[in-house]
Amino acid sequence: QVQLVESGGGLVQAGGSRRLSCAASGNIFSTNAMDWYRQAPGKQRELVAAITSRDSTNYADSVKGRFTISRDNAKNTVYLQMNSLKPEDTAVYYCHARIVSGSVRDYWGPGTQVTVSS
């Protein structure tokens, strides 16, 4: 059984920073792509940042230059460093990973709330 658990969410003032973590646990052979998505109230879930197993990264235009995604393969953990936060970054942030555990499957974390106050 593979599980993803996010941490690091909370309330932060505009202009501040927050670091999210997502740890994968269970019977993991290898972890391929790991991503962060977010969903604001009344909006569709959107991709925020992605990182491949070879550390190639991709960002949504709205967060480029402010957010940084990284990973620690030894710990099966992905991070999202968020700087210069804006009220429009308020959302539930979800971790996603494509993991090889017998077969290749997509896994999601339960989400962590990030609220940016103005």
N, C-alpha and C positions, 0 to 999 in steps of 0.2 A: 504494500500500500504506500503510495507516494503522496506526500502532503506538501503544500506551500503555505508558509505563514509569513505575513507582512508585519512590520513593526515600524514605529517612528512617526506615525501620524499625530496630529494634534492641532492646536490653535497657534497661529503665528501672525504677527503684525506684517502689514505690507512692507516690502523691502527686506524682510528677514529671510532666514535660511532654515531649511529642514532637510534631514537625511532619512530616506526610507531604506529599509532593508527587507529582503525576502529570502528566506532560507528554505531550501527543498530538503526533505528528509524521506527516508524509506529505502526501499530496495532499488537503488539507482545505479545503472551501469554507466551512463554518461548523460550529460545535459547539453542539448544543442542550443537553439536560440532562447534567449530570456528577454522578456519585454515588460514594460510598464504601460498600462492603460489607465485612463481615468474616465469617470462618468459624473457629470454635474447634473443637478436636478433638472428634469425635463429635457435632457439632451442625450444623444446617443453616446455609447462608449467609444472613445477615440484612443488611438495609439499615441503615446507620449514619447517613448524612446525604446530602442531595441538594440541588442548587442548579440553578435554571433559567438560561436565557440572560439573563433579566431580573433575576437575583440573588435570586429568591425561594427561601427555604431551608426545609428540613424535616428534623427530627431524630427518631431513635428516642428513646423515653422514657428509656431507660437512659443516654443520653449528654447529654441536655438540660442546659444550664448548664455543661457541662464541655468539650464539643467545639464547634469553630466551623469551618464549611466556607466557603471563599471561592474565587474564581477570577480569573484574569487572562486575559481573552479574547484580548488581543494575543499572548500566549504559548501559548494553548491549554493552559493549565495550571490544575489544580484543587489546592487545598490542604486539609489537615485539621489544624487545631491542636487537640491533645489535651492537656488540663490535668487535674490531680487524678486521675491514672490509678490504676486499681484492678486487682488481679490478674485480675478477671473480664473485663477489657478485652483480655487476652491472646488473640491470634488472628492469622490471616493476613488482612491488609487488602487488598482488591481495589478498583481503580479501574474505573469503568464510564463510558462516554460514548456518547451518541447523536450520530453525526457524519454530516454531509452531505458525501459525497465521490463525486459522480456519482449516487449513490442514498443513501437514509438507512439507516444500519446501526448496530447496537450493537457496541461494541468493549469488550474487557476487557484489563486489564493482567495480568501473570503473578503479581502479589501480592507483598506485603512483610510479613515476620514482625514483629510487635510482641509482646514478652514483658515483662510487668510482674511484678516480683518483690515479695514481701511482706516 
